[in-house]
Amino acid sequence: MQAGIYFPLFLVLATKDLASYAIYYLAADLQQPGMFLPRKPLSETARRAGWTGFHYDLRHVGSSLVRLV
């Protein structure tokens, strides 16, 4: 992420029983650094203690997400 290298994003949404689902695609070149919100680091007892991941903020992606299925 610090190098600005992004990968295509596939978002799969499904009902609990998997009776219906949708798959969305977001191209790497349409992603912006602001859509990745840092999360709190993992606790000291976690296997990868201190690791910090991120959450996706898709509010500003709008019509860039393409529904595949």
DAKA-V727661 format. One record per residue. N is the residue number from 0. SS is DSSP state (helix for helix, strand for strand, loop for the rest). BURIAL is b if it has 24 or more other ideal C-beta (glycine too) atoms within 12 Angstrom, else e. D_CENTER is the distance of its C-alpha to the mean C-alpha in Angstrom with 1 decimal. Layout:
<<N,SS,BURIAL,D_CENTER> <N,SS,BURIAL,D_CENTER>>
This chain:
<<0,loop,e,12.5> <1,loop,e,16.0> <2,loop,e,17.4> <3,loop,e,15.2> <4,loop,e,14.2> <5,loop,e,11.0> <6,loop,e,10.3> <7,loop,e,9.8> <8,strand,b,6.6> <9,strand,e,8.1> <10,strand,e,7.4> <11,strand,e,10.5> <12,strand,e,12.3> <13,strand,e,15.6> <14,loop,e,18.6> <15,loop,e,19.8> <16,loop,e,22.6> <17,loop,e,20.5> <18,loop,e,23.1> <19,loop,e,20.8> <20,strand,e,17.3> <21,strand,e,15.3> <22,strand,e,13.0> <23,strand,b,11.3> <24,strand,e,10.8> <25,strand,b,9.7> <26,loop,e,11.9> <27,helix,e,11.5> <28,helix,e,14.3> <29,helix,e,13.0> <30,loop,b,10.1> <31,loop,e,11.7> <32,helix,e,11.8> <33,helix,e,12.0> <34,helix,b,8.5> <35,strand,e,7.6> <36,strand,e,9.7> <37,strand,e,11.5> <38,loop,e,12.3> <39,loop,e,15.9> <40,loop,e,17.2> <41,loop,e,18.1> <42,loop,e,21.7> <43,loop,e,24.7> <44,loop,e,25.2> <45,loop,e,21.8> <46,loop,e,22.0> <47,loop,e,20.0> <48,loop,e,21.4> <49,loop,e,20.1> <50,loop,e,16.8> <51,loop,e,14.3> <52,loop,e,10.5> <53,strand,e,8.0> <54,strand,e,6.3> <55,strand,e,4.3> <56,loop,e,7.7> <57,loop,e,8.1> <58,loop,e,11.8> <59,loop,e,13.0> <60,loop,e,11.5> <61,helix,e,14.3> <62,helix,e,16.0> <63,helix,e,13.9> <64,loop,b,11.9> <65,strand,e,14.4> <66,strand,e,15.3> <67,loop,e,16.6> <68,loop,e,18.1>>
